[in-house]
Amino acid sequence: MEQQPFWDKQETVGEIMRGKYNTIVVSRCEKDGRKYVDIRNWYIPRGESEWRPGKGISIPFPAAREVVKYVEEALDE
C-alpha cells in the first residue's frame, strides 16, 4: 500500500546535514489552507537506502516569526 503524503503542498527551504545518515530539513508546508514551517530530522534507517522523516515540529505561520525571534535571542551571547 502506497502512503499518501500528509501535506497538501510542501517546499523544501533548506537542509543541514548532521552526518551521513541524518539531516535537518526546513520546509514551507500547507494543509487544509493553513501554512506551516516544518523543521524535521530525516534519517536513513540501518540497512536501508531511502530517507525517512523522523521527529520534528510544524509551526503555524503566525507563530513562526515569534519562534525565530526567540531562537535569535537564545543565540545572543
N, C-alpha and C positions, 0 to 999 in steps of 0.2 A: 504494500500500500504506500503510495507516494504522499508525503506530508505536504499540506498546503502551507504557504508562507503566512506568518502571523500578521505582518504589516501589509496595509493596502499599498503604501509607497515606502521605499527605503533607498536612501542615497548615502554612500559612504563618504564622509568628510575627511577622515584621516585614520592612519594606523600607526601604532607604536609597537615595534617588535620587542618582545621581552625574552626572546630566546628562539631556538629553532622550532619549538612546538607551541609557543604561546604568543599572542598578540592582543593588544587592546585596540578595539575598533570603535570609533566615534561616528555615529550615523544620524542623519536627519530623517525622521520617520513620520508616517501619518497612519492613523487608524480611526475609522468612522468619523472623518472630518476633523479630528484633533491632531495637533502637531506635537512631536516629542523630539528630544535629543536622547539618543540611546548610547550609553557607554558600556561596552561589554567585552569581557575576556573571551577570546576564541582560542581553541586548542585543537591539537591533533591527538586523538587517543592512541595509546601504545598499541603498536601492531597494525595501525590503520594509516591511511594517507589523505583523508579528507578533513577539512576544518569543520569544527562544530561549535555552536555558541555555548558559552558557559555562563557563569554568574555575571550579573551586570545590573544596571539601573536605567529606567526610562523616565526622563524628567519632562513634564509638560512644559511647553514653550514659555508660558507666563512665569514659571518658577526658575527656568534655566538661567536667565540673566542674573537673578539673585544668587543662585548657586555659584556661578562664575565669580561674582563679587566676593563671596566668602572664600572661595578657593584662592583667589588672588591675595586676599587679606592673610590667609594662612601661610602663603609663600613669603610674605614680607618678614624680614628678619629684623 
